[in-house]
Amino acid sequence: MGPAFFSDENLRDLRQGRHDVQAAWERLRDRIVGRRYKSDKAAEYAKHGLTRRLYTLVRCIDHVFDILPPSRQDIVLSTN
């Protein structure tokens, strides 16, 4: 194993940031869903399309953390 890429403080910040993303998504989703829209189409796009796309970003962040955890100390080599 090589040296750590991140300090303990950085690792705490990254873990907290990952948690904060989920919490921010939940607050934003609640605001989007609870908002009044001028048209039914706008409500549909926001409540279904926008929230789904935002949640996709949250899941992408989770996948990166799962595949390449910040606490990992070895270098990931390409399989190509």
ChimeraX attribute file (.defattr): number of C-alpha atoms within 10 A of each C-alpha:
attribute: neighborCount
match mode: 1-to-1
recipient: residues
	/A:1	7
	/A:2	8
	/A:3	9
	/A:4	12
	/A:5	14
	/A:6	14
	/A:7	12
	/A:8	11
	/A:9	9
	/A:10	13
	/A:11	15
	/A:12	14
	/A:13	12
	/A:14	17
	/A:15	15
	/A:16	11
	/A:17	12
	/A:18	15
	/A:19	12
	/A:20	12
	/A:21	17
	/A:22	16
	/A:23	12
	/A:24	12
	/A:25	16
	/A:26	14
	/A:27	11
	/A:28	14
	/A:29	19
	/A:30	13
	/A:31	12
	/A:32	17
	/A:33	15
	/A:34	11
	/A:35	12
	/A:36	11
	/A:37	13
	/A:38	8
	/A:39	8
	/A:40	10
	/A:41	10
	/A:42	13
	/A:43	18
	/A:44	13
	/A:45	12
	/A:46	18
	/A:47	18
	/A:48	13
	/A:49	12
	/A:50	15
	/A:51	18
	/A:52	14
	/A:53	12
	/A:54	14
	/A:55	16
	/A:56	12
	/A:57	13
	/A:58	16
	/A:59	14
	/A:60	12
	/A:61	14
	/A:62	17
	/A:63	12
	/A:64	11
	/A:65	15
	/A:66	10
	/A:67	9
	/A:68	13
	/A:69	14
	/A:70	18
	/A:71	17
	/A:72	15
	/A:73	14
	/A:74	11
	/A:75	10
	/A:76	8
	/A:77	6
	/A:78	5
	/A:79	4
	/A:80	3
